[in-house]
Amino acid sequence: MPGLSVNDAGSIRSRLHPREILLGAQAAGAMLPVCDHYSGVEARMRKSLQLQADMTQELGACVFDVTLDCEDGAPAGAEAEHAALVAELLAGVQPGCRVGVRVHPVDHPAFAHDVATLLGQPEALPAYVMVPKVESLSCVQTAVTALDAAGAVHVPLHVLIESPLAVHHAFDIAAHPRVQSLSFGLMDFVSAHGGAIPGSAMGLQGQFSHPLVLRAKLDLASAAHAHGKVPSHCVVTEFRDTQALRQAALTARNQLGYTRMWSIHPDQIRTIVDVFAPTADEVDQAARIITLAAAQDWGPIQHAGQLHDRASYRFFWQVLERAHQTGRPLPGEVRHYFS
């Protein structure tokens, strides 16, 4: 800024929010709740919405999304009635909660009706629209055109990558500005190979060991991060095995680069949130480093015998963002950033 002294410039930097200071490609990704819970049967949809409201009040943050399912959730021949039910549920979403919808694929006869029914009421728009079976960028463009025509020009898209062709186009799909998240559809991906991948790859062990499945997961995560989007890991169907779910979530987070994961049963939600949340020690370390960095106007610092600068500040700031996002307690010295 013209006419500013060095001290004046430092004073201004110290007042800026870390989100304004710590810019760059590494910090550009959308921050979404770490768990995406799917539900399509009426009783379960209502129960999921109530659980979301209860946990939001308990933890002070909306720690998981609810996606109301018009694709697999709709009985055959009753797609219109199911979409109307989902629209009714959207109209009753409680403040502070995030609810999205999964529509039919863009080439399905029910897609246009889904969009008209679910996005035609501007006072009750979903937080996002999940589009399944996205094969290429043209599918995204078709969906965006339909949403815009319905008046939902600000509603982001989440896309479901379910085939080898879709994985091949994942970088182009992730680059579209309306795409906010990419999800991996494990079972459709396996079946799309016409028996070339064994059915065991749809299970807990196989999905983390079969080379084609593992490569697809890594490609999807890489595409998402390349464009600042959120990679969302697929379901674990063994929903009663909490330890298996925890191990799958840990692998997805720590080895494959996923920052979000699907849930298909309410019992899975807290485990997923817990795994993707930073530990108390990680939060304390991040708070100390961000506090020291702010005091130095975001110049380099030393902490615990290590040097840090903006490259590492981005990482530690994201730890604090993730802690807030998952309802974890924040140390007093950084709490004001989230008030």
C-alpha positions as CSV (number, residue, x, y, z in Angstrom):
1,M,0.0,0.0,0.0
2,P,1.5,3.5,-1.0
3,G,2.8,5.5,1.9
4,L,2.8,2.7,4.5
5,S,5.8,2.2,6.7
6,V,7.2,-1.2,7.5
7,N,5.6,-1.1,10.9
8,D,2.2,0.0,9.5
9,A,2.3,-2.9,7.0
10,G,3.2,-5.4,9.7
11,S,0.3,-4.1,11.9
12,I,-2.1,-4.6,9.0
13,R,-0.8,-8.1,8.4
14,S,-1.3,-9.0,12.0
15,R,-4.9,-8.0,11.9
16,L,-5.7,-10.0,8.8
17,H,-7.4,-13.4,9.2
18,P,-5.2,-16.4,8.5
19,R,-7.5,-17.3,5.6
20,E,-6.5,-14.0,3.9
21,I,-2.8,-14.4,4.6
22,L,-2.3,-18.1,3.9
23,L,-3.2,-18.0,0.2
24,G,-2.0,-20.3,-2.6
25,A,-2.9,-23.5,-4.4
26,Q,-2.2,-25.6,-1.3
27,A,-4.9,-23.8,0.7
28,A,-7.5,-23.4,-2.1
29,G,-9.6,-26.5,-1.5
30,A,-13.2,-26.3,-0.2
31,M,-13.7,-27.2,3.4
32,L,-16.6,-29.6,3.7
33,P,-17.8,-31.8,6.6
34,V,-15.7,-34.9,6.7
35,C,-18.6,-37.3,6.6
36,D,-21.3,-37.6,3.9
37,H,-24.2,-39.7,5.1
38,Y,-26.5,-41.2,2.5
39,S,-30.1,-42.1,3.1
40,G,-33.1,-42.8,0.8
41,V,-35.9,-44.5,2.7
42,E,-38.3,-42.0,4.2
43,A,-38.0,-43.2,7.9
44,R,-34.2,-43.2,7.6
45,M,-34.0,-39.8,5.9
46,R,-36.1,-38.3,8.7
47,K,-33.9,-40.0,11.3
48,S,-30.7,-38.8,9.6
49,L,-31.9,-35.2,9.5
50,Q,-32.8,-35.3,13.2
51,L,-29.5,-36.9,14.1
52,Q,-27.7,-34.2,12.1
53,A,-29.6,-31.4,14.0
54,D,-28.9,-33.1,17.4
55,M,-25.1,-33.5,16.7
56,T,-24.9,-30.0,15.4
57,Q,-26.3,-28.7,18.6
58,E,-24.0,-31.0,20.7
59,L,-20.8,-30.2,18.9
60,G,-21.4,-26.6,17.8
61,A,-20.7,-27.4,14.2
62,C,-22.4,-29.4,11.4
63,V,-19.9,-32.3,11.4
64,F,-21.6,-34.4,8.7
65,D,-23.7,-33.8,5.5
66,V,-26.9,-35.6,4.8
67,T,-27.4,-36.6,1.2
68,L,-31.1,-37.4,0.5
69,D,-31.0,-40.1,-2.3
70,C,-33.3,-39.8,-5.3
71,E,-31.3,-42.4,-7.3
72,D,-31.0,-45.6,-5.3
73,G,-33.6,-44.4,-2.8
74,A,-36.5,-44.0,-5.2
75,P,-38.6,-47.1,-5.8
76,A,-38.8,-48.0,-9.5
77,G,-41.8,-46.3,-11.1
78,A,-42.2,-43.9,-8.2
79,E,-39.3,-41.5,-8.9
80,A,-41.6,-38.4,-9.1
81,E,-43.2,-39.2,-5.7
82,H,-39.9,-39.8,-4.1
83,A,-38.5,-36.5,-5.4
84,A,-41.5,-34.7,-4.0
85,L,-40.9,-36.2,-0.6
86,V,-37.2,-35.1,-0.7
87,A,-38.3,-31.6,-1.6
88,E,-40.6,-31.6,1.4
89,L,-37.8,-32.7,3.6
90,L,-35.5,-30.0,2.2
91,A,-38.1,-27.3,3.1
92,G,-37.8,-28.4,6.8
93,V,-34.0,-28.4,7.1
94,Q,-33.0,-26.7,10.4
95,P,-30.6,-23.7,10.5
96,G,-26.9,-24.5,10.5
97,C,-27.5,-27.9,8.9
98,R,-26.2,-29.0,5.5
99,V,-28.4,-31.2,3.3
100,G,-27.7,-32.2,-0.3
101,V,-29.5,-34.4,-2.8
102,R,-28.4,-37.1,-5.1
103,V,-30.4,-37.0,-8.4
104,H,-30.5,-39.5,-11.2
105,P,-27.8,-39.5,-13.9
106,V,-28.1,-36.8,-16.5
107,D,-29.1,-39.4,-19.2
108,H,-31.9,-40.9,-17.0
109,P,-35.5,-40.0,-17.8
110,A,-36.0,-38.9,-14.2
111,F,-33.1,-36.4,-14.2
112,A,-35.1,-33.4,-15.5
113,H,-37.9,-34.0,-13.1
114,D,-35.5,-34.3,-10.2
115,V,-34.0,-31.0,-11.0
116,A,-37.3,-29.2,-11.5
117,T,-38.7,-30.6,-8.2
118,L,-35.7,-30.2,-6.0
119,L,-34.2,-26.9,-7.3
120,G,-37.4,-25.1,-8.3
121,Q,-38.0,-23.7,-4.8
122,P,-35.4,-21.0,-4.1
123,E,-36.2,-20.8,-0.4
124,A,-35.2,-24.5,0.1
125,L,-32.3,-25.2,-2.1
126,P,-30.0,-28.1,-1.2
127,A,-26.4,-27.4,-0.1
128,Y,-25.2,-29.3,-3.2
129,V,-26.3,-31.7,-5.9
130,M,-24.6,-35.1,-6.2
131,V,-24.7,-36.3,-9.8
132,P,-24.0,-40.0,-10.3
133,K,-22.3,-41.8,-13.2
134,V,-20.4,-38.8,-14.5
135,E,-18.4,-40.1,-17.3
136,S,-16.9,-37.0,-18.8
137,L,-16.9,-33.2,-18.7
138,S,-19.9,-33.1,-20.9
139,C,-22.0,-34.8,-18.2
140,V,-21.0,-32.0,-15.8
141,Q,-21.9,-29.3,-18.4
142,T,-25.3,-30.9,-18.9
143,A,-26.0,-30.9,-15.2
144,V,-24.8,-27.3,-14.8
145,T,-27.1,-26.2,-17.7
146,A,-30.0,-27.9,-16.0
147,L,-29.3,-26.4,-12.6
148,D,-28.9,-22.9,-14.0
149,A,-32.1,-23.2,-16.0
150,A,-33.9,-24.1,-12.7
151,G,-32.5,-20.9,-11.1
152,A,-29.9,-22.8,-8.9
153,V,-26.9,-21.0,-10.3
154,H,-25.0,-21.0,-7.0
155,V,-25.6,-24.6,-6.0
156,P,-22.3,-26.6,-6.4
157,L,-22.0,-30.1,-7.9
158,H,-20.6,-33.2,-6.3
159,V,-19.9,-35.9,-8.8
160,L,-19.6,-39.6,-8.5
161,I,-16.8,-41.3,-10.4
162,E,-17.9,-44.9,-11.1
163,S,-16.1,-46.3,-14.2
164,P,-12.6,-46.6,-15.7
165,L,-13.6,-44.0,-18.3
166,A,-14.7,-41.5,-15.6
167,V,-11.4,-42.0,-13.8
168,H,-9.6,-41.3,-17.1
169,H,-11.4,-38.0,-17.3
170,A,-11.2,-37.2,-13.6
171,F,-8.8,-34.2,-14.0
172,D,-11.0,-32.5,-16.6
173,I,-14.1,-33.1,-14.4
174,A,-12.4,-31.7,-11.3
175,A,-11.3,-28.6,-13.1
176,H,-14.9,-27.4,-13.7
177,P,-15.6,-24.5,-11.4
178,R,-19.0,-25.8,-10.2
179,V,-17.6,-29.1,-9.1
180,Q,-16.9,-29.0,-5.4
181,S,-16.2,-32.7,-4.6
182,L,-15.4,-36.0,-6.3
183,S,-16.6,-39.3,-4.8
184,F,-15.5,-42.8,-5.7
185,G,-18.2,-45.3,-6.5
186,L,-16.5,-48.6,-5.6
187,M,-19.1,-51.2,-6.5
188,D,-20.0,-49.7,-9.8
189,F,-16.3,-49.3,-10.6
190,V,-15.7,-53.0,-10.0
191,S,-18.7,-54.2,-12.0
192,A,-17.8,-51.8,-14.9
193,H,-14.8,-54.1,-15.6
194,G,-17.1,-56.9,-16.7
195,G,-15.6,-59.5,-14.4
196,A,-12.0,-58.5,-14.9
197,I,-11.9,-57.5,-11.2
198,P,-13.0,-60.1,-8.7
199,G,-16.0,-59.4,-6.4
200,S,-13.6,-59.5,-3.4
201,A,-12.4,-56.1,-4.5
202,M,-15.8,-54.7,-3.3
203,G,-15.0,-55.9,0.2
204,L,-13.0,-54.2,3.0
205,Q,-9.7,-55.9,2.2
206,G,-9.9,-56.0,-1.6
207,Q,-10.7,-52.4,-2.1
208,F,-7.4,-51.4,-0.5
209,S,-5.3,-54.1,-2.2
210,H,-6.5,-54.7,-5.8
211,P,-4.1,-52.7,-8.1
212,L,-6.8,-51.3,-10.4
213,V,-9.1,-50.2,-7.6
214,L,-6.2,-48.7,-5.6
215,R,-4.9,-46.8,-8.7
216,A,-8.4,-45.4,-9.4
217,K,-8.7,-44.1,-5.8
218,L,-5.3,-42.4,-6.0
219,D,-6.1,-40.9,-9.4
220,L,-9.3,-39.5,-8.1
221,A,-7.7,-38.0,-5.0
222,S,-4.9,-36.5,-7.1
223,A,-7.3,-34.9,-9.6
224,A,-9.4,-33.4,-6.8
225,H,-6.3,-31.9,-5.0
226,A,-4.9,-30.6,-8.3
227,H,-7.9,-28.4,-8.6
228,G,-8.6,-27.6,-5.0
229,K,-11.6,-29.9,-4.7
230,V,-12.6,-32.4,-2.0
231,P,-12.0,-36.2,-2.6
232,S,-14.6,-38.3,-0.9
233,H,-13.9,-42.0,-0.2
234,C,-16.4,-44.7,-0.9
235,V,-18.5,-46.7,1.5
236,V,-17.6,-49.6,3.8
237,T,-20.5,-52.1,3.5
238,E,-19.5,-54.0,6.7
239,F,-21.2,-51.3,8.7
240,R,-21.5,-53.3,11.9
241,D,-17.7,-53.8,12.1
242,T,-16.5,-50.5,13.8
243,Q,-12.9,-51.5,13.8
244,A,-12.9,-52.4,10.1
245,L,-14.5,-49.0,9.4
246,R,-12.0,-47.2,11.5
247,Q,-9.1,-48.9,9.7
248,A,-10.6,-48.1,6.3
249,A,-11.1,-44.5,7.2
250,L,-7.5,-44.3,8.5
251,T,-6.1,-45.7,5.3
252,A,-8.2,-43.4,3.1
253,R,-7.1,-40.4,5.1
254,N,-3.4,-41.1,5.8
255,Q,-2.4,-43.1,2.8
256,L,-4.7,-42.2,-0.1
257,G,-5.3,-38.5,0.6
258,Y,-9.0,-38.4,1.1
259,T,-10.5,-35.7,3.4
260,R,-14.1,-36.9,3.4
261,M,-15.9,-40.3,3.5
262,W,-19.3,-41.7,2.8
263,S,-21.5,-43.2,5.5
264,I,-24.5,-45.5,4.8
265,H,-25.6,-46.2,8.3
266,P,-25.9,-43.8,11.3
267,D,-23.6,-46.0,13.4
268,Q,-20.7,-45.1,11.0
269,I,-20.9,-41.3,11.3
270,R,-19.2,-40.8,14.6
271,T,-16.3,-43.1,13.7
272,I,-15.7,-41.4,10.4
273,V,-15.8,-37.9,12.1
274,D,-13.4,-39.1,14.8
275,V,-10.9,-40.6,12.3
276,F,-10.8,-37.5,10.1
277,A,-10.6,-35.1,13.0
278,P,-7.1,-34.0,14.2
279,T,-5.9,-35.3,17.6
280,A,-5.8,-33.0,20.6
281,D,-2.0,-33.0,20.3
282,E,-2.1,-32.0,16.7
283,V,-4.6,-29.2,17.5
284,D,-2.4,-27.9,20.3
285,Q,0.7,-27.9,18.1
286,A,-1.1,-26.1,15.3
287,A,-2.5,-23.5,17.7
288,R,1.0,-22.7,19.1
289,I,2.6,-22.4,15.7
290,I,-0.2,-20.2,14.2
291,T,-0.2,-18.0,17.3
292,L,3.6,-17.5,17.0
293,A,3.4,-16.9,13.3
294,A,0.7,-14.2,13.7
295,A,2.8,-12.5,16.4
296,Q,5.7,-12.4,13.8
297,D,3.4,-11.0,11.1
298,W,3.6,-14.4,9.3
299,G,7.3,-14.3,8.9
300,P,9.5,-17.3,9.6
301,I,9.6,-18.6,13.2
302,Q,11.4,-21.3,15.3
303,H,9.3,-23.8,17.3
304,A,10.5,-26.9,19.2
305,G,13.8,-26.8,17.3
306,Q,12.2,-26.5,13.8
307,L,11.9,-23.7,11.4
308,H,8.5,-22.8,10.0
309,D,7.2,-20.4,7.3
310,R,4.1,-19.9,5.3
311,A,4.4,-23.2,3.5
312,S,4.0,-25.0,6.9
313,Y,1.6,-22.4,8.3
314,R,-0.9,-23.4,5.6
315,F,-0.8,-27.0,6.9
316,F,-1.2,-26.0,10.5
317,W,-4.0,-23.6,9.7
318,Q,-5.8,-26.4,7.9
319,V,-5.4,-28.6,11.0
320,L,-7.3,-25.9,13.0
321,E,-9.9,-25.6,10.3
322,R,-10.5,-29.4,10.4
323,A,-10.7,-29.3,14.2
324,H,-13.4,-26.6,14.0
325,Q,-15.2,-28.5,11.3
326,T,-15.3,-31.7,13.3
327,G,-16.4,-30.1,16.6
328,R,-13.1,-30.5,18.4
329,P,-12.3,-28.0,21.2
330,L,-9.9,-25.2,20.2
331,P,-7.3,-23.6,22.4
332,G,-8.3,-20.1,23.6
333,E,-5.6,-18.3,21.7
334,V,-7.1,-19.4,18.3
335,R,-10.7,-19.6,19.1
336,H,-11.4,-16.0,18.1
337,Y,-10.6,-16.9,14.5
338,F,-13.8,-19.1,14.3
339,S,-16.2,-16.8,16.2
